Amino acid sequence: MKQGYSRFVWYEQKVQCALLSLMEQVVQTIVPACRSRLSLLAVLPVLILMLVVFPIQATESQDAFDHEHFLLTEVLGEYVSNGLVNYKLLKADQDTLNEYLQELARIDPAAYRNWTREQKLALWINAYNAFTIKVILDHYPIEHSWRADPIGHYPDNSIRQINGVWDDITWTVMGKEYTLNHMEHEIMRRELADPRIHFVLVCASRGCPYLENQAFEAPDLDARLDQAGINYIYDSRKLRIDRKKKVVQLPQIFKWFDEDFVEGTQYKQLFKDHPSKEAGILSWVYRYASKEDREFLENNTLQIVYLYYDWALNEMP
């Protein structure tokens, strides 16, 4: 129901934009041609009727983008389950995904500047995940590449077999070309600066967070990012605690991006005996930990060990 309503709103916005354009043409061509007061009075009722029947706000004409990202949600809802993607079926049915990517390309940069921070962050999270899916489809089925992986370090079906996947291949957003690395490191990590992106950006690997089957939206973004943190360390078993050895095993993401987590949360003081980066990381783990795990983390001096990262494709079996 929500997706159907979203599609209706999206098309309504498109119709409004078209009507606005038509009205502008009327004003620019027909009205100047009405040199007599009588002919001008004949045109005015038409213009008034259009304004009454199709009320158009200036902001709507500038920003017709669907902030519910319903096209992406349609794709994810159909082809993603338990965090895994049915690339085989999706490769044969890419129209909706391609339509969403075209929408990203057509976003008005002027309108984007007026978006809220949450709208911008939701956009880039969804864009990153959508483009990652697309690059997999473009190379599916993935095979080993001697150029990308000359020593055979990664699984044959890994995204790491796609040469230049993060630094060379570009994607269009707002009419401008971006690499996946630019989206992640420059826009989301530097400009928008939210460490929780690491719980939702999916690099098409089993070591990544689970890919959710609904696109991110601004209104509930904060709550969903927090829930993603819980899901990442628990549902995917990325947090492992050895109580006897007092060892906390964590995903490599915390190590790779430790500078993003170093500021920590309000719980950082609980781990003041640890180096600053470790204290920051542990405070994030504590934030999402269960009551039982919190008690253990708070009352013990811990060693952090980072788990093996599984680069195998996040594909449905």
Stockholm file with secondary structure:
# STOCKHOLM 1.0

chainA/1-317         MKQGYSRFVWYEQKVQCALLSLMEQVVQTIVPACRSRLSLLAVLPVLILMLVVFPIQATESQDAFDHEHFLLTEVLGEYVSNGLVNYKLLKADQDTLNEYLQELARIDPAAYRNWTREQKLALWINAYNAFTIKVILDHYPIEHSWRADPIGHYPDNSIRQINGVWDDITWTVMGKEYTLNHMEHEIMRRELADPRIHFVLVCASRGCPYLENQAFEAPDLDARLDQAGINYIYDSRKLRIDRKKKVVQLPQIFKWFDEDFVEGTQYKQLFKDHPSKEAGILSWVYRYASKEDREFLENNTLQIVYLYYDWALNEMP
#=GR chainA/1-317 SS CHHHHHHHHHHHHHHHHHHHHHHHHIIIIIHHHCCSHHHHHHHHHHHHHHHHHSCCCHHHHHCCCCTTCHHHHHHHHHHEETTEECHHHHHTCCHHHHHHHHHHHTCCHHHHTTSCHHHHHHHHHHHHHHHHHHHHHHHCSCCCCTTTCTTCCSCTTSGGGSTTTTTTCEEEETTEEEEHHIIIIIIIIIISCCGGGGGTCCCSBTTSCCCCSSCCCSTTHHHHHHHHHHIIIIITCCCEEETTTTEEEECHHHHHTHHHHTTCCTTGGGGTTSCHHHHHHHHHHHHHCCHHHHHHHHTSCCEEEECCCCCSBCBCC
#=GC SS_cons         CHHHHHHHHHHHHHHHHHHHHHHHHIIIIIHHHCCSHHHHHHHHHHHHHHHHHSCCCHHHHHCCCCTTCHHHHHHHHHHEETTEECHHHHHTCCHHHHHHHHHHHTCCHHHHTTSCHHHHHHHHHHHHHHHHHHHHHHHCSCCCCTTTCTTCCSCTTSGGGSTTTTTTCEEEETTEEEEHHIIIIIIIIIISCCGGGGGTCCCSBTTSCCCCSSCCCSTTHHHHHHHHHHIIIIITCCCEEETTTTEEEECHHHHHTHHHHTTCCTTGGGGTTSCHHHHHHHHHHHHHCCHHHHHHHHTSCCEEEECCCCCSBCBCC
//
